[in-house]
Amino acid sequence: MGDQDPSDTLSEGEMENRKVSETLTLSQFSSTVRAVVRIRQKYQAMKKRRMELVVSKTPFFSSPRSTSPKIFTFDEIVGGNSMTTSKKKKKKKGRVLFPNNSSRRVPPTMERSRAKNCLVLLCVIVFLQVYNAIENLDDHVLKYDLEGLEKTLKREVFGQQEATEGLLGHLKDYLSTYVHSKPLVVSLLGPTGVGKSHLGRLLAQHFRSVVGEQLIMQYFVLHHCPSEGDLLLCSETLISHVSEMVTQAEEEEKIPIFIFDEMEHMPGKLLDTVLALILTRDNNEYLNAIYILISNLEHEEITKFVLQNSSSIAVSGRARLSKELNPLLLNSLKKHHSLWLEADLLPLTLLEKSHVMECFIDEMSREGFYPDRSHVERLAEELSYYSVGQREFSRTGCKQVVAKVNLL
């Protein structure tokens, strides 16, 4: 019979069914292709609009033509892109954003300069040096026991608080260090019986006990140089004695003390010798020394000033005494000799009746007498006084107290 085409064997119904199925398959494929094409067109439109927004940088005023269908839109994506653009702009401003949790913040660290460490070390060194210097000053002053001297003067010197405080102040300032540029020169001035020589004896007694007998010299002019014919020998002896004491003091790292009493009787040649010792500048051997000059020079000027200003001194205290009286004394003393131009003046004033009674009580206690108040007043009445208002100043101070007590 020969070969027969299979299509010939199919019935007409089967042929129609096959054609319908092929037609549906093609139509489905074409609708899928059209959907893909529309999506691609939408994507291209979105991409183009996004590029226009980036290029123009004016997204709020750009109005690209929308090609998206009514049903399938990407509006939310477009909104998300605008937020991304704004964030990028904020980053470009250079703002540093920290997290909300403050514990996670890490502050910027700065490098510590090494100069600060050097500065701290320098401050520590300076502090230690100053502290060590203060300790050394205290140790140097303690050798002279100025606190003990202050107690002695308060107990045995009456009516001269201003002068004793000034003297202690000069001694403390000078003895606090060992190296000096010039000697300390203090001049004690005052009328008879006010306690000048007694103060000099107390100074000599105290410093002999703390620095030694060899470094303290008490020079009484009428005793050490009674004749004016021996002035040359007296000058040489004084210079030799001072030089020996200063040399020994240098070896022991101490300061010698020279007490000159009765300076009103010292001849001019000896005054020149003392001034030469004070003004020596060619070497350093005479710079560390203390000179105490005791005299009754200008005692009349002191008496006159106290009597004329007794009321004001009682009100304002004796502090104004040095401020107003010292310039007057200096003008007169420099005419006597230029030695007093190098000295600090400490005038001792007149003693009142109450001070004289204290002198009697102290002397009677030393001699073993009971200091009865009525007996002391009767003895004090036997002395002569300057009467100024209601105040009485002794003419002879406490000079006659010892003689009166010896007659008991």
FITIDO-890055 format. One record per residue (C-alpha): residue number from 1; residue in one letter; x, z, y. Coordinates in steps of 0.05 Angstrom, whole numbers. Example, Ala and Ser with C-alpha at 12.3 -4.5 7.8 and 13.67 -1.06 7.14 Angstrom:
// residues 2
1/A/246/156/-90
2/S/273/143/-21
This chain:
// residues 408
1/M/0/0/0
2/G/59/9/47
3/D/77/64/99
4/Q/19/88/142
5/D/25/121/211
6/P/4/194/208
7/S/-35/185/271
8/D/-79/137/237
9/T/-98/188/186
10/L/-121/239/240
11/S/-193/240/258
12/E/-218/227/327
13/G/-236/301/339
14/E/-166/324/324
15/M/-138/272/371
16/E/-180/297/427
17/N/-162/369/415
18/R/-88/352/418
19/K/-96/315/484
20/V/-133/374/515
21/S/-79/423/493
22/E/-24/378/521
23/T/-62/372/586
24/L/-69/449/593
25/T/5/459/578
26/L/25/412/633
27/S/-23/442/682
28/Q/3/513/669
29/F/75/490/677
30/S/60/455/742
31/S/24/517/771
32/T/85/560/752
33/V/131/511/786
34/R/88/511/848
35/A/89/588/850
36/V/165/588/844
37/V/170/537/899
38/R/125/580/944
39/I/167/642/931
40/R/230/604/946
41/Q/200/578/1010
42/K/179/648/1029
43/Y/249/675/1014
44/Q/280/620/1055
45/A/233/635/1113
46/M/249/709/1110
47/K/323/695/1107
48/K/318/649/1167
49/R/278/700/1207
50/R/328/755/1190
51/M/386/712/1213
52/E/350/698/1278
53/L/339/772/1289
54/V/413/787/1277
55/V/437/731/1322
56/S/390/745/1380
57/K/396/822/1375
58/T/328/826/1406
59/P/283/840/1349
60/F/226/866/1392
61/F/220/803/1433
62/S/231/752/1379
63/S/170/719/1350
64/P/188/676/1291
65/R/133/636/1259
66/S/107/668/1197
67/T/101/624/1136
68/S/79/678/1088
69/P/11/673/1056
70/K/-44/721/1071
71/I/-42/755/1003
72/F/33/757/986
73/T/71/788/1045
74/F/137/825/1056
75/D/119/864/1120
76/E/147/930/1093
77/I/214/898/1078
78/V/217/871/1149
79/G/204/941/1176
80/G/259/969/1131
81/N/307/918/1159
82/S/293/940/1231
83/M/308/1012/1213
84/T/373/991/1180
85/T/392/953/1243
86/S/378/1014/1287
87/K/421/1058/1242
88/K/477/1009/1247
89/K/472/1012/1322
90/K/475/1088/1321
91/K/538/1085/1279
92/K/570/1039/1329
93/K/562/1092/1384
94/G/613/1137/1349
95/R/569/1197/1340
96/V/592/1249/1289
97/L/533/1275/1248
98/F/539/1341/1211
99/P/494/1361/1154
100/N/436/1407/1169
101/N/467/1463/1129
102/S/516/1498/1177
103/S/556/1527/1120
104/R/581/1458/1102
105/R/607/1443/1170
106/V/682/1435/1172
107/P/709/1443/1243
108/P/767/1400/1263
109/T/834/1433/1249
110/M/888/1435/1301
111/E/962/1438/1286
112/R/992/1506/1303
113/S/1051/1500/1351
114/R/1116/1532/1329
115/A/1129/1553/1401
116/K/1075/1607/1394
117/N/1114/1640/1338
118/C/1177/1640/1381
119/L/1138/1670/1439
120/V/1110/1726/1396
121/L/1180/1741/1369
122/L/1208/1743/1440
123/C/1153/1791/1462
124/V/1168/1837/1403
125/I/1242/1837/1419
126/V/1230/1853/1493
127/F/1182/1909/1474
128/L/1233/1940/1427
129/Q/1288/1935/1480
130/V/1245/1968/1533
131/Y/1222/2022/1485
132/N/1294/2035/1464
133/A/1315/2039/1537
134/I/1261/2089/1553
135/E/1281/2131/1493
136/N/1354/2130/1516
137/L/1332/2151/1586
138/D/1295/2210/1558
139/D/1354/2230/1515
140/H/1401/2227/1575
141/V/1356/2270/1618
142/L/1346/2321/1562
143/K/1421/2336/1564
144/Y/1413/2367/1633
145/D/1350/2407/1618
146/L/1315/2393/1684
147/E/1252/2426/1659
148/G/1290/2492/1652
149/L/1319/2482/1722
150/E/1249/2471/1751
151/K/1224/2536/1720
152/T/1284/2574/1748
153/L/1274/2547/1818
154/K/1200/2563/1818
155/R/1215/2634/1795
156/E/1273/2651/1841
157/V/1266/2608/1904
158/F/1209/2630/1950
159/G/1173/2589/2003
160/Q/1212/2525/1993
161/Q/1168/2485/1947
162/E/1176/2420/1986
163/A/1252/2424/1984
164/T/1257/2443/1911
165/E/1209/2388/1889
166/G/1249/2337/1930
167/L/1314/2360/1899
168/L/1287/2357/1828
169/G/1260/2287/1842
170/H/1328/2263/1865
171/L/1363/2294/1805
172/K/1314/2266/1755
173/D/1319/2196/1782
174/Y/1395/2197/1783
175/L/1407/2232/1717
176/S/1359/2186/1679
177/T/1415/2134/1674
178/Y/1490/2139/1667
179/V/1515/2077/1705
180/H/1505/2077/1780
181/S/1526/2036/1840
182/K/1539/2097/1885
183/P/1540/2173/1881
184/L/1480/2217/1896
185/V/1489/2256/1961
186/V/1437/2309/1980
187/S/1442/2353/2042
188/L/1407/2420/2043
189/L/1395/2443/2114
190/G/1361/2505/2143
191/P/1366/2569/2183
192/T/1399/2632/2158
193/G/1368/2669/2099
194/V/1320/2614/2076
195/G/1354/2606/2008
196/K/1405/2550/2016
197/S/1465/2585/1985
198/H/1420/2618/1933
199/L/1395/2549/1913
200/G/1466/2524/1907
201/R/1485/2582/1862
202/L/1425/2569/1817
203/L/1444/2496/1811
204/A/1516/2513/1793
205/Q/1495/2566/1743
206/H/1445/2520/1708
207/F/1490/2459/1702
208/R/1549/2500/1678
209/S/1507/2522/1620
210/V/1486/2452/1601
211/V/1546/2407/1617
212/G/1604/2455/1618
213/E/1645/2495/1667
214/Q/1696/2438/1677
215/L/1645/2389/1707
216/I/1616/2435/1761
217/M/1653/2451/1825
218/Q/1631/2500/1879
219/Y/1672/2490/1941
220/F/1668/2544/1995
221/V/1705/2520/2057
222/L/1723/2589/2084
223/H/1750/2609/2016
224/H/1786/2546/1991
225/C/1814/2524/2058
226/P/1814/2584/2107
227/S/1870/2559/2152
228/E/1867/2495/2191
229/G/1942/2488/2184
230/D/1933/2473/2110
231/L/1885/2415/2120
232/L/1932/2364/2089
233/L/1944/2406/2028
234/C/1870/2422/2023
235/S/1853/2348/2025
236/E/1904/2330/1971
237/T/1880/2388/1927
238/L/1807/2368/1935
239/I/1821/2295/1918
240/S/1863/2315/1856
241/H/1810/2363/1832
242/V/1753/2313/1840
243/S/1794/2258/1805
244/E/1807/2303/1745
245/M/1734/2323/1739
246/V/1710/2251/1745
247/T/1760/2228/1691
248/Q/1737/2281/1643
249/A/1664/2265/1658
250/E/1677/2192/1642
251/E/1707/2211/1575
252/E/1647/2255/1558
253/E/1596/2206/1588
254/K/1568/2259/1634
255/I/1558/2264/1709
256/P/1598/2316/1748
257/I/1566/2358/1804
258/F/1603/2379/1867
259/I/1570/2433/1910
260/F/1600/2441/1980
261/D/1575/2504/2016
262/E/1587/2526/2088
263/M/1594/2453/2111
264/E/1585/2475/2183
265/H/1655/2506/2179
266/M/1688/2445/2147
267/P/1740/2412/2193
268/G/1735/2339/2210
269/K/1794/2319/2166
270/L/1761/2350/2104
271/L/1696/2315/2123
272/D/1734/2250/2125
273/T/1762/2265/2056
274/V/1693/2278/2027
275/L/1666/2215/2059
276/A/1724/2175/2029
277/L/1707/2201/1960
278/I/1634/2181/1969
279/L/1649/2112/1997
280/T/1703/2092/1947
281/R/1688/2021/1924
282/D/1754/1995/1898
283/N/1741/2023/1828
284/N/1685/2054/1789
285/E/1713/2123/1777
286/Y/1676/2158/1834
287/L/1609/2124/1829
288/N/1577/2170/1777
289/A/1576/2237/1813
290/I/1528/2284/1850
291/Y/1547/2316/1917
292/I/1506/2375/1944
293/L/1521/2390/2017
294/I/1496/2458/2041
295/S/1498/2478/2115
296/N/1458/2509/2171
297/L/1471/2451/2218
298/E/1413/2437/2266
299/H/1379/2502/2245
300/E/1354/2510/2316
301/E/1319/2443/2313
302/I/1286/2462/2247
303/T/1263/2529/2274
304/K/1235/2497/2337
305/F/1198/2444/2298
306/V/1166/2494/2250
307/L/1143/2540/2305
308/Q/1113/2484/2346
309/N/1078/2452/2287
310/S/1059/2514/2247
311/S/984/2502/2253
312/S/987/2429/2232
313/I/1035/2444/2175
314/A/987/2497/2150
315/V/930/2446/2149
316/S/965/2384/2124
317/G/1018/2418/2083
318/R/1094/2414/2087
319/A/1096/2342/2064
320/R/1096/2317/2135
321/L/1157/2360/2150
322/S/1206/2310/2119
323/K/1171/2250/2149
324/E/1174/2275/2221
325/L/1233/2323/2220
326/N/1284/2282/2182
327/P/1292/2227/2234
328/L/1304/2280/2288
329/L/1356/2315/2245
330/L/1391/2250/2227
331/N/1401/2231/2300
332/S/1437/2296/2313
333/L/1476/2299/2247
334/K/1507/2231/2254
335/K/1537/2255/2320
336/H/1569/2312/2282
337/H/1598/2266/2228
338/S/1580/2200/2195
339/L/1580/2234/2127
340/W/1507/2252/2135
341/L/1488/2179/2141
342/E/1501/2174/2066
343/A/1460/2235/2048
344/D/1386/2248/2033
345/L/1363/2304/2078
346/L/1323/2362/2050
347/P/1307/2414/2104
348/L/1290/2485/2084
349/T/1239/2517/2132
350/L/1228/2587/2158
351/L/1201/2639/2109
352/E/1136/2675/2124
353/K/1125/2749/2116
354/S/1092/2740/2047
355/H/1155/2704/2023
356/V/1199/2760/2047
357/M/1156/2809/2008
358/E/1167/2768/1946
359/C/1242/2772/1958
360/F/1237/2848/1962
361/I/1197/2852/1897
362/D/1247/2808/1860
363/E/1308/2846/1886
364/M/1277/2914/1871
365/S/1260/2892/1801
366/R/1332/2870/1790
367/E/1358/2938/1815
368/G/1310/2977/1771
369/F/1262/3001/1824
370/Y/1187/3000/1815
371/P/1160/2950/1867
372/D/1105/2991/1898
373/R/1062/2948/1944
374/S/1060/2998/2001
375/H/1135/3010/1996
376/V/1149/2935/1998
377/E/1104/2925/2059
378/R/1140/2982/2095
379/L/1208/2950/2081
380/A/1184/2882/2104
381/E/1158/2911/2169
382/E/1229/2933/2187
383/L/1250/2860/2195
384/S/1240/2818/2258
385/Y/1191/2759/2259
386/Y/1168/2700/2301
387/S/1094/2709/2315
388/V/1054/2644/2321
389/G/980/2657/2321
390/Q/964/2696/2259
391/R/1027/2674/2222
392/E/1094/2711/2222
393/F/1160/2676/2206
394/S/1222/2717/2190
395/R/1280/2709/2238
396/T/1332/2725/2184
397/G/1294/2703/2122
398/C/1313/2743/2061
399/K/1385/2754/2083
400/Q/1375/2829/2097
401/V/1334/2843/2035
402/V/1393/2860/1991
403/A/1421/2908/2042
404/K/1354/2942/2050
405/V/1345/2951/1975
406/N/1416/2978/1967
407/L/1398/3034/2016
408/L/1342/3059/1972
